[in-house]
C-alpha cells in the first residue's frame, strides 16, 4: 500500500518541503517590543513576561525566519537590517490589533494610572496645572521628577508612559513631539542689577566676574550655553551656589545671592513684580525646545493618549 504525498513530488523526485508556518503572534509581539525598547529586559518588563521567555521567543522567531534579528551588545541589543524591515512591516498591523482588542477599563472601572516624568520645575509650574481638568474627570497620575537622560532610560524600560525631555531623543526606540520652547534670561535681584546692568551693557560680561553665580549644576550647563549664544565667548568662572532645582536657584537670586540664567516661564512673575531684573535683552535669546516622549505604538491605557493630547494642546500656550 503506497503512502500518498499531498504535496506531490518535487522536481528531483523527493517529497516537497512543507511550507513554513507563519510566526505566532506572540512571537511577533515580543519581537516588536524588543525592537522598540532595544533590550530584552525592557521588553520583558513592558510585556509582563520573564526575560527567559522573551529570549526564547526571539530565538524561536530567528529559527523560523532563519535570520539573525538582533546583535547582542554589552548593554541591550541592536536590530539587524532584517529586523528593521520586519518591524516596519508588522508594526502597523500589530498596533491596530492592540488598539482594537486591547484591554480598557472593565466594568466601568478606572484605567491604570498614567506614569508621567520630567523636570521638577516644569512639572510643577506648567504641566500639572494643565492636567487638572483631566484629574477632575477621573484620570490618575503618578508623577516622577528627574533629569532627562535617566528618565528616558526608564521610559525605554517601561517604567513611565510619557516623559518631558529637555533634549530631542535619538534612536528608533522612542517617538516624540515638540512640546514647548523655553527662553533663557539673565537675571539678578535689584540690589545687584543697580550696580551691574549698565556696566554690563557698556563693558560686556567681564563685569559679572565679581558677582556670585547661582547655578543648577557644577558644570553650569544653562549658564555656559547662554554665554556662548549671547556673548559669543566661553564662561570662565565657578558657581558660588549650586542647587539642583531651578526654583531654588530663583529663590536664591531673589534673595540677593547673585545672578543666574533661568527659563523665562519660571521667573516671569518675578520680573513683572520687580523681584528680579533682566540684565540683558539680546535680539536672539537662547531657546531650548522641550519634547513629549513615549514608546512607539498605542498604549493599552486610553488615559495615556488623553494626557498626551492635553499636554500637546496646552504646550501651545506654555
N, C-alpha and C positions, 0 to 999 in steps of 0.2 A: 504494500500500500504506500503510495508516494505521498510525500509531505508537500502541501501546497504553499507556495510563497506568494502572499497577496501583493507584494511589491513588485513581483516579476523579476526576472534575471537582469543583471547588469550587462554591460556590453561584453565584458570578459567572461561571462558565464557564472560569476559569483553572485550571491544574493545582494540586492541593493541595500545600502545602509539606511537604517531608519532615520527619518528627518528629526533633527534636534527639536526637543520640546521647547516652547517659549519659556523664558525665565519666569519664575514665580514672582508675583507682585511684591511679596515681602522682601525678596532679594533686591528688587529694583528700588524699593522704598529705602532700604538700608543703604544701597549704593549711593542714592541721591543725597542722603543725609551726610554720608562720609565726604562726598564730593563738595558739598556746600560748606561743611564745617572744617574740612582739612584735617580731621582727626577721628580715629576710631573711638576714642574715649568720649569726645564731644558728641559724636553721633549716637553712641550708646545712651548718653545722658538725655539727649533730645527725644529719643525713641522709647525710652523706658526699658531698654534691653541691657543685658550684661555685655561687657566688652568681648568675651569669648564668643558670644552669639553673633555679634557684629563681624568679628574676624571670620567666623565660619561662613556667614552669608557671603562675604566678599570673596573668599576662596572658592565657594561653590559657584558663584557667578563667573569668576575667572576661569574655572574649569569648563563651564558651559559655553562661554564665549571663546575659549582658547586664546585669550589675550590677557596680558597684564594690564590691570586697570589703575593701579596706584604704585608709586615708588615710595618705599618705606624710608622715612627720614629719621634723624635722631629725635626730632620733635614733630609728630604728626606724619602726614603723608602728602604727596604731591600727585595730582592726577596725570595720567598719560594722555597723549592726544586722542587715543581710543576712548578713554573715559570722558574727555571733554565732548567728543562727538555724541557719545551715548547719552550724556546728561542733557545736551541740547535737544535731543530727540524725545526723551521721555518726560522731561520736567513739565511741559505744559499739560500733558495728559494726566500725570500724577497729581499735579496741583489742582487741576479741575476736579478730579475724582475726590481728592481730600476735601475740597470746598463743598462738593455735593453731598457727601455721606459722612463728613467728619462730625464728631460729637459736638453738640452745643449744650446750652442749659437744658437739663432734663426735668420734665415735670414741673416747669415753672421755676426751677431752682436757679441760683445765681451762677454766672460763669466764674471761672477761676480768676484770681487777681491778675492784673497786668503788672509785670515787673519792669519798672522804668528806672533808668540810671542816667547820671550826667553830673556836670559841675554843680557843687552845692549852691553857689551864688545864683546861677541861672535857674536852678530848680526852685529856689526859694522866692525869687523876685519876679519870674516870668512864667515858668512852666506850671507850677501848682495852682496859681491863681487862674490860669487859663482853663484848667481841668476841673474847677469847682463845680460847674454845671453838670458834668458827667458823673461826678461822685454823688451829687444830689439825685441823679437818676438811677443810682444803684451800681455804677462801675466801682470796682475795688482796685486800689493801687498799693503796690509795695515798692517803695522808692529807696534807691541806693545812691549816695553821693560818692564821688571819687574822681580820680584822674583818668583821662581819656584812654590811654593805651591799656591799662589793666581792665577797664570796663569793656573795651572791645574784645579782649581775650575772653572775658567771662561771657560776653554775648555769643561768641562763636561756640563756647562750651555749653550753651543753652541755659545759662543762669539768669539772663534777662531777656525780655521781649523786645524792648526798644532802648536805645542808648542815644543820648545827645552828645555828639562828638565835636570837639573844637578843631579837629583836623579831618580831612577827607580820607576815609578808609581806602586802603589798597587791597588788591586781590579780588577773587571772584566769590569768596565765601560770605560776603555781606553786600547788601544793597542799601542805598542811601538816597536822601533827597535834601536839597538845601533847605535850611530852616530859618535862619536869620543872619543878618550881618551886624557885627558889633564894632563900633568905632572906639578907638582908644584916645584918651585925652590926658594931658599932662596937668596935674593939679597939685595945689598946696592950700593950706589954711591961710586966711587973710593976713595973719601975723607974718608969715613968710612971703606972701605974694607982694606985700607993700615994699619989701626990701629987694626982691629979685626979678619981678616981672619986667620992669623997664630995662634993667641991665641985661636981662636975657635977650630981649629983642635987639638991643644995640650991640652986644658983645658975643652972643652965642652961648652954647650950652656949657662952656667952661665955667660960667659963674655959679653953676649948680654944684660944683665940686665941694663947695664949702657948706652945702646944705645936706642934712641927713636924708638918706634914701630909705624908704619903706617899701619892701618888695614881697612878692608872693613866694619866691623860692630863692635859694642861694645863688643859682646861676642866672637869675634876673631875666627870664625869657621874654616877658612882656616889655620891660623897660629897654632891653637891648634892641628888640625889634623896632620900638619907637625911635630910638636914636638913629638906627640905620636908615629908616624910612624918612624921617623928618629932617634930621640934621646931617645925614649922609656921612656919618662917622661912627666909629666904634665907641661904646661906652667904657670908660676906664674908671672903675670905682667899685666899691663894695657896699652892701646894704648895712645900714645901722640897725634895722629891724627886719626880720623875715617872719612871716606868719602865713601858713598855707590856707588862707581863707581871704578872698578879696574883700569881703565885708569887714573883716578885722583890719585889713590894710586901710580901707576907707576911714574907719573909726580912728585909727592911729593918726592918720593925716589930718583929719578934722580936729583932733586934739592938739595939733601943733608939733607932731613928731618930725615932720619934714615934708618931702614931696614924694609923689609916686605917679605911675601911669595906671589908669583904671578904665574899664569899659564905661562908655557914656551912660548906658542904661542903668548902671549901678549907682552912679553919682549924680544923675540928672536933677533930682530934687535938692540935693545939697548945693549944686551950682545955682539953682534958681533962688534958694534961700540965702545964699551968700556964705554958707558954712564952708564951702570950698570955692576956690578961684581957679579958672582955667588959665594956665601960664602962657600958653601958645595957641595960636589959631591957624594952623597950616592950611593951605588951599587943598592939599591932598593928604588928609589924615590917614593913618594906617587903619585898615579894615580887616577883620577876621570873619570868615564865614563859619557858622555852626551848622551841623548836619544831623538829621534824624536818621538813625541807622537801625536796620533789623536784618535778620537772616532771610534768605530768599524763600519764596513760596508763601502760601496763605496759612496763617496761624489757625489752629483749631479753636482758639478762643476768639469769638467775634468782637470782644471788647478791645482787643489789640488794635484792630482796624479803626474802631471808633476813636480811641485815644490818638492814634496816628493822624487821622483826618482832622481832628480838632486842633492838634498842635500845628499841622501844616497851615490850617486856616488862620490860627492865631499868630503864627510866625510872620505873617504879612504886616502886622502892626507892632511886633516886638521892637 
